[in-house]
Amino acid sequence: MAYFLLIIFHVLILLSLLCYKSFLNQNVVKNHPDGPHRSIIILVWHWPFSRSYSLVGDKCLKMYNISHCLLTDDKSAFSAADVVVFHHYELSRGLSSVPLHLHRRTSQYWVWMSLEPPVNNVNLTQFNSLFNWTMSYRHDADISIPYGKTMLGGDKLSFPAAPNRSCFASWVVSRYRPEQTRAGVYQSLKNHIPIEVYGKWNKKPLPDKKLLPTISNCLFYLSFENSEKKDYISEKLWRNAFQAGAVPVVLGPSKATYEAVTPPHSFIHVADFSSTADLATYLKDVSADRLVYEEYLQWHNTHQIKIYNDWRERLCQICVKYPSLPAKKVYHNLESWVNN
């Protein structure tokens, strides 16, 4: 009897899956008529870092007001998809693979996606001549998806006044590597100013709900990138510093790169100083003068920061860019572009 019930249970599960796939495929076909206003079908071949999101309903329209854009992670929709997106981390580590065994329509575009700096994008040569478009934090990517951006309009946020902040500077770091530039700067800078260090490296992890409140009690935050590469400005600036209300001390790409994307007079760049001693002296001088310090926070009256932390919003951007994306582009040497 138990065996019979088990068979019925499995049959019901199979029927449910078949019904779901049938529904999805009907939805894809229904939303994929020929014509100028047809929906663009975006297939996520695998979710970044195996963290999936709900795609029930028209997410792009309901969440981001982007119409004619259908997201799916059902691989059975491969033949109907206009765009298939592959996240590099899973491909490079063999956790997923490109479906070379499936028939690929000539009008279907494949997207290589990564928000990691070049040093973390390994095993690239095997993917030459497969991808049509790149999706990256870089401004020259076909679909540029930065970690954050500056928008007009004050954010009206309130932070502890400078004299009332008990922490001079803080740094949150999990993957500490002694050979990295940021490690050397930190080791030297800590001899001149007090720095509170949090993260896995220091065995003082901060849960999400405590991250910003902890940093907001500090005058300065060390927004040190682990890689000083083109356009690479991560959540260390956009979320950790800007959203917490601390003045960021940045180490990463050039000062001009930061100035092009951040609010005016909102950061202090390590490269402006000939030594960490000079940098420390400047930070002390700024902290001692409330008016000078708060000049670095004046941008909150005129600008606000938007951060991107939902992969669905990033994926929906493909549909926004789709009409202007190159139709016959192929990355024959993906590694060359990534390391450029």
C-alpha positions, 0 to 999 in steps of 0.5 A, a space after each residue: 500500500 505504501 509503495 502504491 501511494 509513493 508511486 501516485 505521489 511521484 506521478 502527481 509531482 511529474 504532472 505538476 512539473 509538466 503543467 508548469 512547463 506547459 504554462 510557461 511555454 504558452 506564456 513565452 509563445 503568447 508574449 513572443 509574437 512577431 512585431 515591434 512591440 513583442 516581449 523580449 524573452 530573457 533566459 537566465 541559464 543559471 543564477 549567480 552564486 546559486 541564489 535564485 529569485 522569484 520570476 512569477 508574473 511580469 517582474 520587469 514591469 511590476 518592479 521596475 516599470 520595464 515593459 515587454 520584457 519576460 524573465 525566465 530561468 526554465 531551460 525548456 524555454 531555450 528555443 524561444 529565448 531571445 537572450 540567454 545569460 550566463 554568469 561567469 563564476 559558475 561556468 569557470 568553475 564547472 558548476 554549469 556549462 554552455 548548452 552547445 548540444 542544443 540548437 541555437 537560433 541565429 537570432 538568439 544572443 548569448 550574454 557573458 555576465 560578471 561583476 568581478 574584477 579581471 583577477 577573479 574571471 578565470 578560464 576565459 579562453 574556452 568561451 571565445 567566439 560564443 558570446 555576443 554581448 558582455 554584461 559588467 560593471 564596466 562602462 564599455 560593456 554592452 550592458 553596463 550594470 554598475 554597483 551603484 549610481 548617483 542621482 539628482 535629488 537630496 536623500 534627506 538622510 540624517 547621520 550622527 554629527 561629526 563631534 558625536 561619532 565615536 569611531 574615527 575610521 573603519 574597514 570591513 574586509 573578508 578576503 584579506 591578501 597581504 600582496 594586495 595594494 590595499 593591505 599595504 596601505 592599511 598596514 601603514 595607515 593604521 600606524 597613524 590613525 585608529 581604524 576599526 576593522 570588521 569582517 571575516 578576516 578579523 573574525 568580527 563579521 557584521 550581519 547586514 542589519 548591523 553593517 550600516 549602523 556600525 559604519 555610520 558611527 565612523 567619520 571615515 570609511 576605507 573604501 579599498 577595492 581588492 583590485 585597481 582596475 578600470 571602472 571597478 567601484 564596488 559596494 564598498 563605496 556605494 553601500 558601505 560608505 555612501 549609504 552609511 553616511 561616512 566619508 569614503 577614503 577610496 583606493 581603486 581606479 583613478 580619481 577621474 573615474 570616481 569623479 565621473 560617477 560620484 556626487 561632487 566633493 564626496 570622497 578622498 582619494 588615496 592617490 592624492 597623497 604622497 604617503 600614508 602619513 600625509 593622508 593621515 594628517 589630512 584626515 585628522 585635520 578634516 575631522 578636527 574642523 566640523 565645517 570642513 568635514 561636513 562639506 564632504 556630506 553636503 552632497 546629501 542635500 542635492 544628490 542621492 545614491 541608488 544601488 543595484 542588489 537585485 539580479 532581476 533589475 540588472 537582467 531587466 536592463 537588457 530589454 532597455 538596451 536591447 534595441 541599440 545593442 549590436 546585432 552581429 557582434 561576437 567576442 572572439 577573444 573574451 579574455 582580451 576584453 576582460 583584461 583590457 
